[in-house]
Amino acid sequence: MKDFTSNNLAGINKSAIRQIFDSAPKDSINLALGEILFPESQFLKSKAKEIISKYNSVYTTNAGLLESRESICNYYNNLVEPDGVCITNGAEEAIFATLFTIINPNDEILLANPTYLAYDTIIKMVKGKTKYFQLDPNNNFELNRDSFRMAITSKTKAVILCNPSNPLSKVFSNDDIKYILEIAEENEILVIIDEIYLELYLFERSYSLLSKAKNIIVISSLSKSHCMTGWRIGWAVSANTDLIDRITVAHQYISTCASFLSQKIIPFALSKKGMESVAMNRVLLRERQKCSLEFLLEHFPSLKYARSTHAPYLFLNFGFDDLYLTKKLVSEGVIVVPGSVFGANGKNYIRLNYATDKKKIGEALIKIVILSKNIE
Amino acid sequence: MKDFTSNNLAGINKSAIRQIFDSAPKDSINLALGEILFPESQFLKSKAKEIISKYNSVYTTNAGLLESRESICNYYNNLVEPDGVCITNGAEEAIFATLFTIINPNDEILLANPTYLAYDTIIKMVKGKTKYFQLDPNNNFELNRDSFRMAITSKTKAVILCNPSNPLSKVFSNDDIKYILEIAEENEILVIIDEIYLELYLFERSYSLLSKAKNIIVISSLSKSHCMTGWRIGWAVSANTDLIDRITVAHQYISTCASFLSQKIIPFALSKKGMESVAMNRVLLRERQKCSLEFLLEHFPSLKYARSTHAPYLFLNFGFDDLYLTKKLVSEGVIVVPGSVFGANGKNYIRLNYATDKKKIGEALIKIVILSKNIE
């Protein structure tokens, strides 16, 4: 039979994380996925049930229910108007719709090395070119400013910052952010900031980088903060309402609108009571991060790792090739992600998500220690 | 400020239906949208509440929960396997992901004139070319076979059939379908069949055109049959599992997966009990279609209209320019869709959705009659 597929997906396959996950033995301990596997808020569950009883679930305007967009504006201290918000089927659709809306063939998009791997794939899908700037693995993955500045050309359309970072679970320093924003403004570069892990700070509270600047667009969601990945609620927000308007047109033809029920949940999720569940998640994450790291450092005092400021990832270097170590671990029933899938600077690192059951993390860490010691 | 947008959305704006809708006075009677505004099934609402109580809402595999894909296979008499199903955020995302997966620049896609207007927009977004074949307005919008055959070139990649049709609410005749499928097979053309109105038959039961043919892909959803537009549940299904696999890769990067809760509802919606609510909707639709048409024919015995086999649209020709009549009606508080937005053959027709409150339809029809008589 004829192959009906186009070149739009040439070379694009299931993500490496998914492939590793699919090859793992049953009953493996999965520390690979990007989810916070704590119970959902009972308050939000009960609100969802009330909404189901009260309303028929219908199409909303493409950008989303006004009340939900207003609550998102309020969450960002009303720095932007409801016209500056487009609610999407998770942050992934916000990223896809944004990149679809801005990229012409061969436009260059700057990405950190390492960073979340879907950005590069989506850039390829919409025919843009990825150019990487370096985060220094020998200096706690801090920005290499020269490499950032030198990556810019006349074709640079945008930079995507995953802040806090997946896979590093850390934010750029204030000085580096200032540097990036200044250079982006000078060069009329759009700054797309993915803040889906923002609320999962471990120590000091962290703040959104949304501002009134027309070249900043922030993407976020309820997925990580509220343990609500399955509700598929994300958004793109910007003071540049013209740009949000165009992203909304793309979103209209990509998927019409996000789920009515999920949208209706947003004002409750972002309310004081809804945010209390996020604070509880932070307590659980802090405890797991501390215990996991202490345990690993006890056994590997010279372990190299990214100094995380946020949950839920540890990015760890045991000194072995990361693909080799990952495969070994998967065969032992512990699923992690090899760091090199996030970019060459992640080589020899593994990404481990500790946002799950404590007993499972304990078992997995023991296996990791035994295996790493045995390879030594 | 610099314009960051690309050419991907050049010339693409809010759909014409949305623009008319947005300009209408408050408290207008809306007969323009593509929704069945009857109450949702209480059985499905109560199942949804049970699911919320019982599960945390998490990511599913990209193609969707196996149990949900199995129930979709079962709905199609197991003509295809679960690997041949990709569950999406509504049928719209299934259409977008499918066209993104198959269209190379300048590939030609055949569309009926008239048909659902988003197809052409999405084809433009992914850089394909639309070629129209004619449905004859002087012969109840039956297929003009010559125009179909002559529209095919060496660049033809696919034909999209909206069957039952939006805006006509009728199916192609069995003979015409046979003709289209034979020519498509001969020419190795993919046949994409959008069956979202299939269950809304008014008289005889209608059946899916899904088969084991590798060049057929069926798109459908719960939105219309179950009055569940807001749940955003659609799917693409085909015996061509390689193609579904690639569509699933596109879907992964477009939106990760559909809502967990909405997916969990599918097996209940497609169960015997779930389908009872669809049968009830058919009763309500049949009654409204009959009364509306009888009322109109009483006042306009020579009214031209598409002989619908399915709900929820009447496609009516009062002999006036459709844009003019639509604007007049909107100013009187009745929102309908001008037929020409669906293609040139819809000129002088208006599309009217009767799937709403009986009293509202009555009021709207009286206004339509008075207005049309006065223009005369």
Interface residues (C-beta under 8 A of the other chain):
Chain A: M1 K2 D3 F4 T5 S6 N7 N8 L9 I12 N13 K14 S15 R18 L33 E35 L37 P39 E40 K45 A48 K49 I52 S53 N56 S57 V58 Y59 T60 N62 T88 N89 G90 E92 E93 F96 F100 T101 I102 I103 N104 D107 A118 T121 I122 M125 V126 K157 A158 E188 L190 K214 N215 C227 M228 T229 G230 W231 R232 N240 D242 L243 R246 V249 A250 Q252 Y253 I254 S255 T256 C257 A258 S259 F260 L261 S262
Chain B: M1 K2 D3 F4 T5 S6 N7 N8 L9 I12 N13 K14 S15 R18 L33 E35 L37 P39 E40 K45 A48 K49 I52 S53 N56 S57 V58 Y59 T60 N62 T88 N89 G90 E92 E93 F96 F100 T101 I102 I103 N104 D107 A118 T121 I122 M125 V126 K157 A158 E188 L190 K214 N215 C227 M228 T229 G230 W231 R232 N240 D242 L243 R246 V249 A250 Q252 Y253 I254 S255 T256 C257 A258 S259 F260 L261 S262
